Amino acid sequence: MSGHRAEPVAGQHPPPAEDPGPGRWDLLLRGGDLLDPGTGRAGRHDVAVRGGRIAAVAPELPRERAAEVVELAGKLVTPGLVDLHTHVHPGATYWGIDPDPVAWRSGVTTWVDAGSAGAYGFPAFAAASARYAVRVPALLNISAVGLVAPVGESRELANCDVGLAVATVRAHRDRIVGIKVRMDRHNVGTHGLAPLRRAVEAAQECGLPVMVHIGAAPPTVAQMLPLLRPGDLITHCASGIAAGPDGFDPAAKEAYQAGVRFDLGHGSGGFAFDVLEAQLAADMPPHAVSTDLHSRSVHGPAFDLPTTMAKMLAVGMALPQVVAAATVGPARLLGLPDGIGTLAVGAPADVAVFTLESGRHELVDVHGQRRYAPLRLVTELTYRAGRLLPPRLPEPVPPWIPLTDAQRAGLADRDRAVRRLFTPPLVGPDGLAEQFPRHGG
């Protein structure tokens, strides 16, 4: 692990090794193999935490200054992962899931919600997402109705109300970091580019980027390109559906070279290995590796961000490049504040700890194409603001979600395994102590 090297972000000054404040640390993560592309630090480092923020990072820190020490020799330590494309808000949207039951076992501490809510529902979304253990910045759907159904939110063009979107951004500027629009024939109907034009207009007025979902044409990327600005994002960038039968759209390279940013957005229909391989061969690696995790992808084929990251390793991307695209990369694309996506001193103490398992790990895209990764990341610990996220069980699968027989059997097996884990007494007689002696002193 110590051989991996991450490049610091261009123009960045070397980060300080320690905050100037005196006193003890709350937590010391000791002896792990650090990989922090945002600061350029890599190799064996200790990480100290105080008051929910990174207090010091150095090859060796004094353990006696820490109230709690966690030994991480042989483990990979990264910033808490930043997933640029997710869908939360279950119970109010078709696609939404509760992020907390996935976060603790995946290392993802920042879940960017990609347009689950529009202007009509955003106040309720903001209130609900504030209760999660993880951070949830959001992209506002240009359609005021949001994702209450599988498709179709922009078929009624009146839903794409620019003035209402701008007012909503201004009322929730602490949480809204961009505008989302789904641009495929299932969502725009006969309106062509009009929803995108309105999304860009709202984004320009608020100084925000637009994330554009691509899928079944029309419209095509070539048709959308004149409206996209440098810094706007195309999600599902390696979609086999959007790429069409040729597998590589020259307009995609034109957009990439024009400064449009590419987000993977795996999901349940948005990622094909062969399209990504063609883009990598054309020197077009994704700027962000995200899951599009939602109620139809969390049980497969996306599963979680570490699994999606392993798929990037399977097509030849290097581990530091993949970690960058799941930490500092997406944080910088959206201008997330406060050092999110890094372990810089003063940044929130969001930390992910993994075991790297070598081998030949079989992985699949949304179309059944298979590849093999030389490594997979197994999450050991997830800290959010210096606090270890506890295990959480997921909610039942909504009745409208299609599942294969194998997925249903897997869920039943998991339920039985959890029941077997919790049914026996926690310890035997020798593991107990007499709490209230009969003949106390």
N, C-alpha and C positions, 0 to 999 in steps of 0.2 A: 504493500500500500504506500509506503513512503516514497516510492518512485513516481507516483502521480504528481503532476504539477499543474496548477490552475493559473491562468494568466489574469492579472488584475485588470479591471475595467480601464479603458484608455483614459488618460488624463487624471487618474485617481492618485492622490498622494498616499504614501504608505500609512496605514492606520496606526494609531497609538497602541501600545501593548497593554496599557492599564489606565483606568480612570485615576484622577488625582486624589480621590477621596480616601481618607483613612478608614480603618475598622475592619471587621471580619466579613468574610463572604458568606452568603447563605448556602452556596453549593459550589463544589469543585468537581468538574468532570475531568478525570485524570487519565492520561496515558493513551488516549485514543488517536487514531490516524485521521487527522483533520483534512477535510477537502472543502475549502471555502472559496469558490471562484471570485466572489465579489471583492475580497480583500487580497487575493493571491496567496493566502496562506495554505500550506499543504504539509503533510508529514506529521510526526508526533507532536502534539500540542496539548496542553491543559487549558481548560476553559473555566473561568470563575464567573459566578453570577451573584449579583446583589440587587435587591429591590426589583426583581423581575427583568433586569437588564444585564447585558454582558459587561462585566467589571474588569476582566483581564484575560488576555490570551498570550501564552508563551510556551516555549518548549518544556519548561518546568516551572511550576508555581508551588509555593510552600503550603503543604497540606494543613499545617497547624492553624492557618488563618481561616479555615473553612469550618462551618458548623456541620456540614454533611459532605462526605467524599464518596464519589462513585467511581470505581475502577473500571476502565474501558479498554484495557490493553487488547489489541487485536481487533477492535471494532472500528468501523468507519463512522466518523462524526461529521455531519454536515449542518448547515443552517436548516431550520424547519422548512419543509418543502412548500413551494408556492404553486398551487394548481390554478392555471390561468382560465380554465373552462370547467365549471361544475354547475350543478343545479340543486339547490337546497329548497327549503320551504315546503316540506311534505304536508299533505292535507289541504293545501290551497292551490296546488298546481298539479298538472298531469305528471311531470317529470321529476318532481322534487324528492330529495332524500334528506334524512337527518345526517349531518356530517360527522357528529361526534363518535358514533359507533365505528366509523371507518378511520377517523383521524388518529386515534390512539395506537392503531395497529399498522398505520401506513406512513407516519412521519409528516403528514401534511398539516401544517398549522395555519396556512392562509388559503382559504377557499374562495376564489373569485367566482361569484355567481354570474353566469353569462345570460342575463336577460330573462330570468324567470318571472320577474314582475315588471309591469308597465306602470304608468302614472296612476291608474285607478287603484292598484293594489299595493303600491310601494310603501305607504305608511305602515301597513300591516306586515309587509315583508321586513322592513327595518326593525320593527318591534320584535318580531320572532327571531331574526338572526342575531340580535343583540344578546339573546339568551344562550347562544351556543358557546362552548368552551373555546372554539377556534375563532379566528378573525375572518370576517366575511365582507370584503369590499364587493361592490356590485356594478354590473353594467345594466343600465336602464333600457328595457325594451322600448323601441320607438313606438310599438303598438301599445296603446294604453291598457289593453286587456291582458297583456302578458301571455304566459304559456299555460293557460288553463285547459288547453286541449292539445292533442298530438300535433296538429298543424293548423294553419289557416288564420293566424292572428292578424295578418295584413290584407286579407281578402276584402275587408271593408276598409277602404282607404281613409275614411274619416277617423278610424282608430289611430292612425299615424299623425297625431296632432302635435306639430312642432312647438307651438306656444305652450301647450300643456307639459310637454317633455322638458322644456327649458325651465319652466316654473318648478317642476318636480326636482330637477337637478339642483336648482338654487336652494330649495328647501332642505335638501339632504346632501349638501356638498361634502360633508364629512364621510359619506359612505359611497356615493356614486362616482365611479372612476372612468366611465365610458358609456357609449351608446351601443346597443346591440340591435342587429336586424338580420332576420333569416331571409336569404335571397335564393329561393328556388321556386319551382312552379307550384308546389304544394302550398306554399305560404303566401305568395304574392298574387296568385290567380292571374287575372288579365291586366294587372297594373304595371307589369314590367319593372322598370327601374325607379318608379315613383317612391316606393318605401325607402330605398337607399338614398335617393335625393333628400328626402325629409330627414333621415337619420343624420346625414352629413350636415345639413343645415342646422339641426339642433346641436350637433357636436361642435361645429364651428363657433356658434354663439356662446357655448360654454367652455371652449378651449379644451375639448376632450377628444380622444380617439374614437373611431368607430370600429367595432368588431363585426365582420360580415361572415355569416354562415353561408357556405356554398354547398350545392347539392345538385339535384336533378334540374338541368336546364329546360327552358330558359328562365332567367337570363344566364349567359355564360360569363366567365371571368373576363373575356375580351370585351364584352359589352359593359361590364362594370368598371373596368380599369380607368377610363377617363374621369370617373367620379372619385376614385380613391386617392387619398393624400399620403405623402410620406408619414409613417408612424401609424397609419390605420392598419388593422389586422384582418387577415383572412384566416378563419378557423375551418377545420377539416381540410387543411392544406394538401394532405395526401389522400384525399377522397377518391376512391375508384369510381364512384357514381359521378362526381363532378368532372373527373378527368375524361370520361367517355371511353369509347373502345380503343382509342389510340394510346391511352395510358399516360401520355405526357402532353400537356397543353402549353404550347409556346407562349401563350398569353400569361401563364403563371410565371414564367421566367421574366417576362417583361415587367410584371408587377413587382417581383422580387427585386429586380435591378432598380426599379423606380423608388424603392424605399418602403414599400408595403411589407409589413411584418407577417411572417407565417407561423401560425399556431397549429399544433397537431390536431387537437380536439378529437381524440380517438372515438369515443361514443360507441353506439351500437351499429352505426352505418357509415362512419366517416373516416376510416383508415384502411388503406391497402398497402401491403408490404411492397408490391412491385412499383407502385406510384412513388412511394418514398425513396426506393432505391434509384429510380430514374432521376428524382430530384437531387439526391446526393451525388449522383454521377455528373449532374449539371452544376455542381457546387452551389446547391440551394438547401443547406441544412435548415431544419425548423428553428426559428428563434425562440420558441417556447414548446416544451413537451407537456401536454395537458391531457386529461382523461376524458373530458366531457362526461364526467361521472353523474349518472342519474338513475332513475328507477328501472330503466331497461338496459343499463350497461354495468351496474354494480355487481350483478351476479354473472357477468361475462357478456361480451368478450373483453371489456376493459379491466374489470375487477378493481383496480386501484392504481395509484401513481407509480409505486415501485415496480409493478408488473409492466406498466406501459414503458417505464424507463428501460427495463430489461429488453423490451422489443427494439428499442433504439440501439442497444448494444448488439443485438442479433443482426442488425444490418450494417455494423461496422463503425458506428459512432463510438468515440472514446468516452470512458467514464467521466473525466472532468468536464467534457463538453456536454454530456447528458445532465450532470448535476447542475451545471450553469444554467441550462435551459429549463430546469425545474426549481430554481431558486432566484438568483439575482436577475436572470434574464427577464422572466415575466414581471418581476417587481419593477424593473426599470422601464419596461414597455408601457406600463400603466402609471408610472410616476408614483408608486407607492412610497409613502414617506418613512422617515425614521430608521433607515437602514434595514428595512424588512428584506429578507432573502440573503442576509449576510450575518456573520458573527463579528462584526466590527464592534469595538468598545463603544458602549452607549446604546447599541441596537437592542431591541427586544430580545430576551433570552429564549428565542424559539429555536430548539435544537432537535435534530433527529439522529438516532444512533442505529446503525445497521450491522448485521453480520453479512459479509460477502461470501456467498456459496459458489464455488467454482464447479464446473460441470458442463453438461450439454443439456440445457433446459429448453424443452419444446414450448413454443409460443405460437399463437394463432391470431390472425387479423379478423376483420369483420366478415370476410368472404371465405374463410376456411383455409387460406394460404398459411403454410407453416414455415417457421424459421427456428433457429437454435441459438440461444444466447450462451456465451461463455461464463457469465456471472448472473446471479440474481441477488437482489437486495432483500434481506429479511429484517424487518423492523424489530428492534429490541426495546427501544425507549423513545417516547415522544414528549418533549417538554414545550409547554406554551407559557411564555413569560416566566420562565424559571420553575414552573410547576409541572410535575409529571402527570400526564393525562391518564386517568384510570381506565380500566377496561369498561366497555359499554356494549350491551347487546343491541342488535338492530331491531327495528320495528318489523312486524309481519309485512310480507310483500302485498302491495295493493292488488285487489282482485282483477284489475284491468291489465295487469302486466303479463305478457305472454312468456311462458317458461317451457323449456323442453322437459321431457320426462327425466332426463339426466339431471337437469337443474333442480327439479322438484325433489328427486331422490337425494341430491347433495344437501339441500336445505334440511330435509328430514334427518339425514345422517348427522348433520351439524347439531340439530336440536337434541338428538339422542346423546351425542357426545357431551354437550353442555349439561344435560340432565345427569349423566353418569358422573361428571366432574363434581357436581354440587350435591348430589344425593347422599353419598356416604358422609359420616362425621368427618370434620376437618382433620382431626388428629385422633390417635388412640389414647388409652388411659395414661401411658407414660408421657404424653405430650401436654398433660394438664397439671395445674397447681391448685392447691386448696386455697380458694379465695377468701373464705370466711371460716377460719378454724373453729372447731367445736369448743376447744379449750384455749381461747386466745389470751394473749398477754395484755 
